[in-house]
Every structure is written in C-alpha cells, then in structure tokens.
Amino acid sequence: MDSTTVGAMTGDGGGDALRPVTPDEKTWGWFAIFNIWANDIQSLFGYSLVASLFISYGVSGWTAFAALIVAGLMVMYLVNLSGAAGERYGVPYPVFARASMGTAGAKLPAVLRATVAVFWYGVQVYFASTAVALLIRSVTGASGGAEFLGLTGIDWLSFIIVWGFHIVIFWRGMDWVETFLNIAGPFVYLVMIGLLAILWVKSDGQLLSQAQTIFVNPDATWGTEFTGFIAIIGTMVAYFAAVMINFSDFSRYAKDKSAMVKGNLAGLPFNMILFSALALLTTAGAAVVYGEKITNPTEIVARTDSVLLGVIAAITFFAATVGINLVANFIPAVNGIANLSPSTISFRKAGLITSGFALVIGGLWTAFISQFGIGGFVNTLGATLAPLYGILIVDYYILRKQELKRDDLYNMQGGDYHYGNGWNDHALVAFCIAAVFSVATVWVPALGQLSGYAWIIGSILGGVIYYMRSRKSFGV
C-alpha cells in the first residue's frame, strides 16, 4: 500500500501532519540529524542551562563538564532506540505511540508531549527575543524604559517579532526549517569562540589561570562532587527527555538507519563536549572580567560594548534558537495537537494553535516561571514524560520484537492497536504509577536524594510495570 493513502484508507487516523512520509521525502542525511543536535544544544536556553549547572549544584567546572559528556552519550544511545521505528516505518510519534497506548490512548502521551513542547516553544521564543533586543539596543543605543511583566517596550517588541517570524518559517514548510538549521549551527560556534577571545583579551590573557578559582570548588568533597555529578546527568537527560520520546518525528525523514545513527553519534557527544567547554569557559571568563556569573550569553555580549559583535551575535543566536525551536518544539506540538482530531486539524491549523499558546507562555516566562529556577521545571517535565519512554521501548523491542503493522496504526475503529475501546489499560496503569513516583522524587523532600535519578526511575518503572502486566498477552 502506498504510504500516502494509509490515513485515508483506514479511518481518520492520518491527516497531513500525521501521514507516513514517502520514500521521496526521506532526504535527511547524517548532517541534517547532526544539526538538530547542534542547534538544540546551542540554543540560548541550552547555554543558560549548561552555564548554570556547576553554579546551581556547587560542583567544580570539571565535574560538571564530565557529567555533561556522560549525559550526551546516554542521550545518543536512547534516541537511537526511540528513533528506529520512525526511520523504518516513516511514522511520527503520535502514531508510533498507538502501538503501546492504543489508537485512542495515544492521545494522552501526544497531548502531554505537545504540552511540554508548547511550554518549551514559548520559552525559546522568549530567549530568542533577547537576541533581537540585543540587536535593537546595539544598533540604536536605546536602553531602559518602563517594564510590563518584567519586560521593557523593546523586549516586548522583540518578542512579537520573533513570535511572528516563527509563523512565517513554519508556513513555508520543513525544507525551510532544515535549511535554517544547516546555516545557523556552524555560525554559533564562531560567535562563541569570538566572545571567548574578547574575554581573554579583557582579562589580559589571564583568563585560564584566574578561571581555575571558578572551576575548582575548594569546599568540594568526593560525596558532594559525586552527588552533583549524578544530579547534572539527571538534569541534562531530563532536558532532552521530550526529544528522546518523540525522536521518530525527526528520524522518519532520515535517508536510512545509518544516517540516523551517524548523525546522532556526531551530533550529541561532539556538540555536547565543544559547546559545554565553550559555555563553561565563557561563564568563567565573564565572572573574572565582570565579577559576576552571567549565564545568558546575550548579557555577556552586551557588556563587551562592541556593536559589531552585538549585531553578529544577536543574529546568530536568534537563528540557532529559532531553528531548533521549530524542529524540537514546534513539530512535536503540532503533531500532538493534530492527533486530537486528525481529520479536522491540519498542519497549519495546529501550528497556529501552538503559536497562540506560545505567545502566552513566553510572555509569562520572566514574570512567573523563571522565578522558580530552571532545574526544577526541567526535572519535573522530564519525570512526567519518563514512563512513556520506558513503555514505548518495552513494547516495541521486547514485546513486539520491532515489528509493527503500519496500516493498523492508522485504523481508529479496529485492528491490533485498538485494544477493544482504543485504550491499552496496561500502559495507562503503568504510566500513572510511574509518573506519580518519578515526579515525587523531584518535589517530595523525603525522596530528594533520588531527584537526580527522576527520569531513569520513571522510565524503568514504567517499562517494568507495563511488561509485567502485558507479557501474558504476548505469550512471554
């Protein structure tokens, strides 16, 4: 059966956003996959998160750096697992989830994933707008002004410009998004290296020697360093948790499995090592030069008083943040929203709905959400999604032995994945139990020592419970 007809021939489970990709649409080579991770890691929020980790957890910079590398290797392995079905069958995550959750039950993880995506989408719009605000201030020299919800008039103008720009790009289609990613990725490194060079000069060449006092924590013990090491790994895995679950949304465009694996291998460890090193050194350099630990690179650029660097950096960070926002946040949100009613919600309609929510969430970032800290929100979102990953992997690899019936994935009235009423009760029970416990490790003080393991605990617990309840149905 031609993949373009699957949705139409098997009920209302298709739609333009959810249909399987055709062989002609599988055009992403390893470099395109590589640039997904390059831009994801390079985003302004990613920088702020990386730069704040060794400050937040009180560990030395070298411990934080090692933890970031380990996290990158872990995420690479996990996305190869979750992306394999998308590459093989050409289906997006909301459709892939129907195998384990049911044709109707898949709406639950799709909505949860879409909610997380919309949240990050709004936040990234805000972070990208700080680059545009930097550009406006660098060119015009304007500064200050009355604030509303924590933002000045220039900040709000920048936010609206970025928000509208996202709509223009997604309206043009995935080809524009891919091109945007491939251009933006390499230039971010050039700007960061240039920024580091300026800090080196401003410190009279003493940046590395003076930075030792920042990268080494004199009060650290083996216990505190190990605890911080685990916590940072947990936070970074949780940061990528959403992408790990729905990586089939991207891998389905890969030319073949080799392109996906090579892109992930080059994209995750390499980018994590290089970007983390630059982020930590730049943060340390800013602390040496300006006497303050600044975790937003646009603020550091603003302190340099270089109009040229300000313009280049603003454009580059803006491009990188917009690019990954469209791929890692916009596409999952659109697919999840479209899955609520595939026959009536088109790709563009779902995109406008996503943009509407992002306008509200992004505006609330500085006014409310950011006051509670980055780590807590990252870990909570990751812990909520974690059981879905475990259930997905156990279902596809252990119970189904990597074999799916694609036609049945699009059959909303019957088939192997309808489970009688459209819901797989075993998966629902496993998710609820595991999610409650994993989120509790983040917020319940008595379980605080497990917070660094929140994602791992939720994923394993969800998978184990699902396996124990479902194995008889598969004759295991």
N, C-alpha and C positions, 0 to 999 in steps of 0.2 A: 504494500500500500504506500502511495506517495505521502511523504510526511506532511505536505501542505494540506492534505484533505482529512487528516486524522480528527481534528477538532470538529469539523463539520459532519463527519460520518458517525460519530459516536456520542452524540448528545451535545450539551453546551459546555463541555469542559475545555474547549480550546480558546478561541478568541485571538486577535492579532498579537497580543502581548505574551500569550502562553503557548502558542503552537510550536511544534518541534522545528528546529532550524533545518534548512535543506542543505545538502552537500555543498551547494554553491555558496552558502552563507558561512561555511566553516573556513574562514580565511585568517584567523588569528594564529600567527606563528609564535615561537618562543619569546621573541622580543616584545610582542604585544602583551603577553602574560607577564613578562618581566616588568613592563612599565605600569601594570596595575599595581604591583607591589612598590615600585619606585615612588609613584605618586601617593600611594596610601601612606607609606612611611614618611614621605617628605611633607605631608600636609602641615599647615601651621598648628593644627591641634596635635598632630603626631609629635611635632617638635616640642611643643609645650609639655606634653605628657612625658616624653623621654627626658627632657631637661629638668623636670620637677621630681623625677623618681628618687635620685640619690639625695635630694633635699628632703623630700617627704618621709623617706624611710630611714634617714640618718645613717646611711652606709657610705663607704668610700666610693669614689667615682669608678675605680677599677672593679669593685664588686658589682656595681650597677651595670657596667659595660659587659662583664662576663654573663650576667643574668640575661641581658638583652640578646646576646648571641645565642644562648641556650634556648630562649623563647622563640627566636627566629627559626631555629632548626626544628623545634617541636611543631610550630605552626605549619612549616613546609610539609612535614610528614602528614599532618592531619588534613590539610587541604587536598593533598593528593588522594586521600581516601574519599573525601566527600565530593570531590570533583569528577571522579571516574565515571559515575553513571551519567552525568550531564554530557561528558565528552562522547560516551558510547551511544547514548540514545537521543541526544540532542534536545533534552527537555529541561525547562527551568526548575528552580527549587520547589515552587508551589505544586508542580505536577509530580516531581520526584517524591515529595512528601506524602502523596496519596497512597503510595505503596505501603507505608508503615502506619499512617494515621487514618486512612480511609478517604474516599473521594470527597466526602463532606467534612470529615475530621481534619483534613489537611488545611482547612481554612483557619484553624486555631494557630498552628505554627506559622502559617503565612501571615496572619494578622499580627502575631507577636513580632515576627521578623520585620514586617512593614512598620510597626510602631517604633521599633528600635532604629530602623533605617530613617524614618521621618525625623526622629529626635536628632540623630547624628547629622542628617541633611540640614536641619535648621541651625545646628551648632556650627557646622562647617561653613554655612553661608555667612554666619557672623564672623568667624575667623578670617574668611576670605575678604570680608568687608573692611577688616582692619588694615589689610594691604592697600586697598583702594583709598582709604582715609589717609594712609601714609603718603600715597601718591599725590593726593589733592593738597595736603599740607606742604609737601616738598616743593611742589610747583608754585603754589600761591603764597606760601608763607603764613597762611591763616592758622590760628590755634585758639584753644579755649572755647568759650561760649556757654550758654545755658544748657543744662542737661535735662533730659527726659528719660526715665527708666535707665539711668546710668550712661546714656549716650548723648553726645552733642549733636547739633544740627548736621555737621559734616559726617559724623558717624552714621546717622540715620540715612542721609543721602547716599552714602557709600553702601549701606546695607541694601537699600532699594535697588541700586544699580546692579549689585551682584545678584540679587534675587531675580531680577528681570533677565539678566544675562544667562542664567541657568535655563530659563524657559526658552530663550532663543536657541540655545545649543541643542536641548533635547528635542525641540520641534524639528530640527534638521536630521535627526536620526543617529544611529550607532556609529556610522562611518565618521561623522564629525567628532564624536566622543573619542574614538580610537586615535584619530589624527591629533586631537588636542593632547592626549596623554603622551604620545610619542615625541611631541615637540617640547612639552613642559618639563618632563622628567630630567633630562641631562642638564638643563639650564639651572635648576635649583642647586645642584652641586657647585656649579661655577660661582653662583652668588654667595653661597655659604663659605666657600673657600676664600672668596674675596673679602667677605666680612671678617673671617678669622685673620686674614692678613692685615686688615686695618687695625684690629685689636692688638695684633703682635707689634705693629709699629707704635701704637699709642702706649704700649707698656714698655717701650724702649728695648724690645727684644727679650724681655724678662718674663714673658707670659708663661712658658712651661715651668720655669723654676718657681715662680710665685703661685702657679696653679696647683703645685704639689700640696699646698696647705688646704686646698679645697678638695682635691681628690683623695686625700688621706684623712680619715677621721681618727683623731688621737684618742677618743673615748671608746672606740670600737673594740669589741671582743669577738672571739670566734662565734659565740652564741648570737650576738646581735647582727653580725655580718651574715651568718647563715640564714637567720630569720628574715633579714631584709632581702637576701638573695632569692629565697623562695617566694617572698611576697611580690617582688618585682616580676619574676617569671609569671606568677599567677595573674598579676595585673595586665601584663602585655598579652598573655594568651586570652584573657577576658576581652581585651581591646579588639583583638582580631576574631573573637568568638562569632560575631554576626556573619562575617565574611566566610569563616570556615563552614558554617552551616549551609549557606546558600551559594557556595562556590560553583555549583553546577549552572548558575545563572550566567557565569562567565566562561567556564570550561566548555560549554556546549558550542562556543564559537571557535574553539581551538581546532587547528587542522587535523590533529591526531593526538593520541595519548603522549607520544614523545614530546610534542611541542608543549603540552601542558606541564609535564614533569620537568623538562629543561627550563622552562620559564619560571617555575616555582623554585627550582634549585638556584638559578642565577638571581632571581628576584628577591627572595627572602633573606638567606644568610648574608649575601653580599651587601644588599641595601641596608640591612639592619646593622652590620658592622660599620660601614662607612658613614651612614647617617648618624648613628649613635655616637661615634667618635667625634664627628663634627659638632653635634649638638652639645655634648658634654664639654668639649674644649671651648666652644663659643660661650656657653653659660659661665664656665670658669673664668674665661677671659673678661667677660663683662663684669664679673664680680671683682676682678683685680683692677680693671680700669675705672669702673664707675662706683665701686664699693657697694654693689647691690647685686643680688642674684636675680637676674631677669630671665624669665622663661618664655617670653614671646619675642621672636627674632625681629619683628617689626619695631618693637620698642628699642631694641639694640641699634637697629639701623637709624632710627630717628635720633639717637644720641650721637651718632657719628657726625652729624651736621654736613653730610655730603649729599647734595641734591642729586648728582648723577647716580650714586649708589642707591639713594632712596627711590628714584624712578625705576631703575633696573630691578631692584629687589621687590618693589611693590608689584610690578607686572609679573615677575616670575613666580612669587609666592601665590599671587592671585590665580595664575594659570594652573599651578600644581594643585591647589586646593579645590578649584572648580572641577578640574578633570577627574580627580578621584571621587569627588562628591557625586558626580553624575553616575559613575560606574558602581562604586561600593555602596552608595546610599540611595540614589535616585532609582536605579533599575530594580533593586530588591523591593523598594517601597511600591513602585508601580506594579510589579508582578503580584505582590501580595494583595494590593487593593483590587487589581483586575480579577484576581481569583475569587473575590467575593461574589461577583456576577460576571463570569467570562463573556457571556453573550451580549451584555449591555454596556460594560465598562471597557472602553478601548484604551490603547496605549496612551494616546494624548489626553483623554479624559482623566485617566488615573494620574497622569503627570501633573495636570492642573490641580487635582485634589491634593497631591503630595506637596506641591508648591504652596498651596494655601495654608496647610498645616505648618510648613517650614517657616512661613512668614511670622507666625505667632511664636513658635518655639525659639527661633533665632533671636527675636526681639526680647524674649524673656531670659536669654542666657545670662547677660550681665546683671539683670535686675533681680534674678532669683536663683537660678540653678547653680551658677558658678560660685555662689557664696558657700555652698556646701562641699566644695572640693571636687577635683576631677576623679580621684581614685575611687571614692565611694560609689559614684554613679557608674563608672566603668565596670567595677566588680559586680554591682547589682544587675546591670543589664546582661553581663556575661553569665552570671549564675542562673538567671532566668532562662536563658537560651540553652545552657549546657545540656540538660536532659534530652533535648530534641536531637542534639548531635549524637549522643550515645544510642538513642533509639534508632535513628536513621542508619548508623553504621552496623549495628547488630542485625537489623532487619535485612539490609542489602548484602552484607558479606557472610554472616554466619547462618542466617535462616534461609535466604533466597539464593545464596551462592552466586551472587552478581547477575542473576537472570531476572529480567522484568518483561512483562507483556505490555508493550507501549500502547496498543490500542485500548487495553483495559484501563490504563491510567487516565484516558480521556472519556471513559464511559461512566457518566454520572448516574445512570439508572441501574447498573448491574456490573457483572464482571468480578474478577478475583479481588479487586481492591474496594469493593463496595461494602463488604462485611455486613450485609443484610440491611443495615439502616444508614450506611455511609460513614459510620464511625467505628474505629477499631478500639474497643473498650480497653484492651490490654495496654495499648500505647497511651491512652488517656490517663489511666490509673498510674502508670509508670512515670509519666511526666509530672503529674500533680504531686506525688510523694517526693520525687527527687528535687523538683523545683523549690518546694517549701523548705526542704532541708538545706539546699545549697544557698538560697538567699538568706536563710537564718545564720549561716556561718559569717556573713558579711555584717549583719546588724545586731545579732544577739551577743552581748559581751561574754557570756559563758562559752561560746563557741569561737571566740575571737582568734584563738591560735590556729584555727582551720581556715581563716579568711583567705589566706594566700592560695589555698587549695580549692577554693569555691567552684571554679569551673571544672576542674578534674573530678571533684567529688560528685557534682551534679551529673556530669557526663557518664561516669562509670555507674553510678547508682541508677540512673535512668535506663542505661543499657542492660544492666543485670536484672532489674525488676521486669523489664519488658521480655527478656529472654526466658526467665523463669515462668512467666505467665503464658508465653506463646509457643514454647518448644513442642508441646504435645500436638498443637495444630499442624506443625511441620514434620511430625514424626521423629523429632530429635530426642 
